[in-house]
Amino acid sequence: MKLVKGHKRKKVKNTTKMKKDASSITVKDIMTKSVISVDASVTINEAAKMMEDAKVGSVIVMENNTPVGIVTDRDFAVKVAAHAYQISTPVKRIMSSPLIAIGSDESVWMVSDLMYTRGVRKIPVIENDQVIGIITATDLVNQLAVSTQDDLQKMYHESVIKVYKRYSPYN
């Protein structure tokens, strides 16, 4: 693999866990456990600085210790620019809400389907109203990179079945 100057190769995390049969891999096996959360009153500027410092692409927005939304790097690029929000605007104004979340015991197939149908790239993992992690499209791509041909065939067949069910006149 050739590295572009200035870029570092990133190690794939949880590689021992990724060697399981793909049908038994759950969200908790590949999720990122460290998540940044901010209060809804934090400014756009403060949230952006936190994301930059932590080198993450999203923060979970909280109200009364309950997750209520998510702000992603895309929200900054699209919503802030499109609406010309001041950097002193509360992050609540640009968050995506209601929050789409998933449990840690759900399958990787389930979360990938949820991301696809909802058009999102990052989903917080919530148990008992507490954020315990986040799963991203990158986590799924990393999993896909170590999947076997059988795993890929299963995924293909599940996708074909889903499309058939959606457009079949018999359903």
C-alpha positions in Angstrom: 0.0 0.0 0.0 1.5 3.3 -1.0 1.1 6.2 1.5 0.5 9.7 0.3 3.0 12.1 1.8 1.6 13.6 5.0 -1.0 10.8 5.6 -0.6 8.0 8.1 -1.9 4.5 7.9 -4.6 3.9 10.4 -4.8 0.6 12.2 -8.1 -1.2 12.0 -9.4 -1.5 15.5 -10.8 -4.6 17.2 -9.3 -6.9 14.5 -9.7 -10.0 16.7 -13.4 -9.3 17.2 -13.8 -8.8 13.4 -12.8 -12.4 12.7 -16.2 -13.7 13.9 -18.8 -15.0 11.5 -20.4 -11.8 10.0 -23.9 -12.9 10.9 -23.0 -12.9 14.6 -21.2 -9.6 14.7 -23.1 -7.0 16.7 -22.8 -3.2 17.0 -20.9 -3.5 20.3 -18.2 -5.5 18.5 -17.2 -2.7 16.1 -18.6 0.5 17.7 -16.3 3.3 18.9 -16.7 3.5 22.7 -15.4 7.0 23.2 -18.0 9.6 22.4 -18.1 13.3 23.0 -21.3 14.9 24.2 -22.2 18.5 24.7 -25.0 20.4 26.4 -27.6 21.8 24.0 -26.6 25.4 25.0 -23.0 25.0 23.9 -22.2 27.3 20.9 -21.5 26.1 17.4 -18.0 27.4 17.8 -17.3 25.6 21.1 -18.7 22.3 19.6 -16.6 22.7 16.5 -13.4 23.2 18.6 -14.2 20.1 20.7 -14.6 18.0 17.6 -11.4 19.4 16.1 -9.4 18.8 19.3 -10.7 15.2 19.7 -10.4 14.6 15.9 -14.0 13.3 15.7 -16.8 13.9 13.1 -19.7 14.3 15.5 -20.9 15.2 19.0 -24.0 14.0 20.8 -26.2 16.9 22.1 -27.6 16.4 25.6 -30.4 18.0 27.5 -30.9 17.1 31.2 -28.4 14.2 30.7 -30.5 12.7 28.0 -29.3 12.5 24.3 -31.6 14.6 22.1 -29.6 15.1 18.9 -26.3 14.8 17.0 -24.2 17.4 15.3 -21.9 16.1 12.6 -19.2 17.7 10.5 -21.7 17.7 7.7 -24.1 19.8 9.8 -21.4 22.4 10.1 -20.7 22.4 6.4 -24.3 22.5 5.2 -26.5 24.0 7.9 -24.2 26.7 9.2 -23.2 27.8 5.8 -26.7 27.6 4.3 -28.3 29.6 7.1 -25.3 31.9 7.8 -25.6 31.1 11.6 -23.3 33.1 13.9 -20.7 31.0 15.7 -22.3 32.0 18.9 -25.6 30.2 18.0 -26.4 27.3 20.3 -25.6 23.9 18.8 -29.2 22.9 19.3 -30.1 25.0 16.3 -28.1 22.8 13.9 -28.4 19.4 15.5 -30.2 16.5 13.8 -33.2 15.5 15.8 -35.0 13.4 16.7 -32.0 11.3 17.4 -31.7 8.0 15.5 -30.0 5.5 17.8 -29.5 1.7 18.0 -28.8 -0.8 20.8 -25.5 -2.5 21.3 -26.8 -6.0 20.6 -28.2 -5.2 17.2 -26.5 -6.9 14.2 -24.2 -5.1 11.9 -26.6 -5.9 9.1 -29.4 -4.0 11.0 -27.3 -0.9 11.6 -26.1 -0.8 8.0 -29.7 -1.1 6.8 -30.8 1.7 9.3 -28.0 4.0 8.0 -29.0 3.3 4.4 -32.7 3.9 4.9 -32.3 7.0 7.0 -29.4 8.4 5.0 -27.1 8.8 8.0 -23.4 8.0 8.5 -23.2 8.0 12.3 -25.5 6.5 14.8 -25.1 6.6 18.6 -25.4 3.4 20.6 -27.7 3.9 23.5 -28.5 1.6 26.4 -30.8 2.7 29.3 -30.8 6.3 28.0 -27.0 6.4 28.2 -24.8 6.9 25.2 -22.3 4.0 25.3 -20.7 4.4 21.9 -21.2 5.4 18.3 -21.1 3.4 15.1 -20.1 5.0 11.9 -20.0 4.2 8.2 -16.2 3.9 8.6 -16.7 1.2 11.2 -18.9 -0.7 8.8 -16.3 -0.3 5.9 -13.6 -1.6 8.2 -15.7 -4.6 9.0 -16.4 -5.1 5.3 -12.7 -5.0 4.6 -12.2 -8.1 6.7 -15.3 -10.0 5.7 -15.2 -13.3 3.8 -16.7 -14.0 0.4 -19.5 -15.9 2.1 -20.2 -12.9 4.3 -20.4 -10.7 1.2 -22.7 -13.1 -0.5 -25.1 -13.2 2.5 -25.1 -9.4 2.5 -25.8 -9.3 -1.3 -28.7 -11.8 -0.9 -30.2 -9.8 2.0 -30.1 -6.7 -0.1 -31.8 -8.4 -3.0 -34.5 -9.7 -0.8 -35.0 -6.3 0.7 -35.4 -4.7 -2.7 -37.7 -7.4 -3.9 -39.9 -7.0 -0.8 -40.1 -3.3 -1.2 -41.1 -3.4 -4.9 -43.0 -6.7 -5.1 -46.7 -6.3 -5.9 -47.3 -9.4 -3.7 -46.4 -7.7 -0.4 
